[in-house]
Amino acid sequence: MSDLTTEPIIKAQSPLSEAWSMFRRNHAAMAGLVVLIFIVLGAIFGPYLYPGQPFEMVWAPFSPPGVDGFILGTDYLGRDLLAQIIHGARVTLIIGLSAAIVTVVIGVTIGALAGFYRGIVEEALMRFTEFFQVLPTLLFSMVIVALFGASLPMITLAIGVVSWTAVARITRSEFLRIRELEYVMASRASGVSNAKLMFKVILPNALPPIIVQSALMVGSAILFEAGLSFLGLTDPNVISWGQIIGSNRQYILESSFMVTIPGLAIFITVLAISLVGDGLNDALNPKLRQR
Amino acid sequence: MEPLLKVENLRIELSTRAGVAPVIDDLSFELGHNESISFVGESGCGKSMTALAIMGLLPEGIGKVASGKIIFDGEDLTKASEARLRDLRGNDISMIFQEPMTSLNPVYTVGEQIAEVLREHQNLSKVAAHNAAIELLDAVRIPNPKGRVNDYPFQMSGGQRQRVMIAIALACKPKILIADEPTTALDVTVQAQIFDLLRDLRDQTGTSIIMITHDMGAVAEMAERMIVMYAGRKAEEGKVQQIIEHARHPYTKGLISCVPHIMADPAFEREELLEIPGIVPGLAEFGQDRCLFAARCNMVTDKCLGARPPEVSFDTGQNAACWRAEEV
């Protein structure tokens, strides 16, 4: 046996580095990632680099981009649009991210319980999920925000509560598949408790599609927030891209740049997130890996 | 001395769409301390179900112990709580599975998976469990255990993975190791190594082994006693050597004559390799009051079709459930 120990050990590629090399080959996803990193850095450091005040009137209203030293012009109250975009990025991204987290927490919990316990638990939870699925999402979230007030946490919660069903269904289907695999049986045979089976044995193996879905969820949560803000259901004390569009929407015909610019910001961000999500899907989905 | 494991008149029922079928029908056997027994039979004879019943892992909602007892160390496992069974599993009774390629969790390193069992059952600290995992990898003869302990299952070959499975199963020094066709998915040369390993580990730890297989060669190599199962019933039981010399049940006889012998001289005339005609009956036929092997048996009489044959004991220690056991 001792001669075997000196044999050079050929390391196979780990799943993570394999996924990364798949992702890197996807040019669209890489472009999306670069743009996304740029946007996130802008949201974090932008306010320090560009010390404009988003809520202060600094110049004559309706001045178009590039005129009078304001790169993106001013809005209907004469506020600096670039400062608004920079400050709005933080709120927009935070809402997108935290709504996606709410979605994942609710969806994974319900999907995991339904897929693991089967039987009556599954029936009840899946009917519950279907109930939420058929609710008109925008209307339902508007009701929540209208009832409980338009604060950031409430908006986040409203978005999360209406969009967790997809995650729940994906989680359940993965659990149904994985719970029958041999290593789950082997874990059972070594005396692992149900809670550990669910969250330490099955869940890590179910993660790839859940990660992809939640990445896309960030994008749709941003769109959702924009929709709510456009309808005026937003916290007037914080600035988000949707809110810039919403507050300027009366002047869309006279000064279209005031809604076009934040609209573009949302468009680029969501597109970048979608591209990254698609890239993750290709990289994490073993069935697509052979291509 | 009390046997370590005593199964008494075990009956396991499986609910299928067609109705309730007894996959295990009135099975009794004993397993002594430091003893190896082997369950033999074709696919679908209830070998794996017996193993799962001992582990308390019958398919939920489908299979259940209808009657009988499984007494382990004086405790009836059919009445034990789920929490108690969880304590026993992996600690006192362990199991290794058929498919080493898929029996390890792909997202954890092999070291972590071994350490996990130790932390769960023996309350070892993280560091102690990790070191114990390295020792166990060494014990199952994985070269360079210090380097391999942080490998993921996909970095190992089938034989190495089965060794890791054995390491996990033996981590807590269980009293019983159930091996469900542990070498079916492996190369012949690797099979021999795994058998060697299991034998050596048994000698070192004193673990009793229940091996499930359909490979007569494996039985001869691994076990002292064997139980031949057919359609959920015990067909024959006895010492391996005696059964191979003189089987008392036509089914056992058929199984033994199915095994080819390698001959040094190809010119030497070979005995014709026999097969057992037909297949194992479907679940719907299980539990009928007749000999279930009758349809495939070349010694069948009217009596075989009329009633289930009782077990006949021989002074060699053999037991056979056949009406014509004396004549076989």
Interface residues (C-beta under 8 A of the other chain):
Chain A: M1 L4 T5 E7 I9 K11 A12 S14 P15 R118 G119 L181 E182 Y183 M185 A186 S187 R188 A189 S190 G191 V192 S193 V201 P204 N205
Chain B: M55 L57 E60 G61 R86 D87 L88 R89 G90 N91 S94 M95 F97 Q98 E99 T102 S103 L104 N105 P106 V107 Y108 E116 V117 E120 H121 R141 P143 N144 G147 R148 Y152 F154 Q155 M165 I168 A169
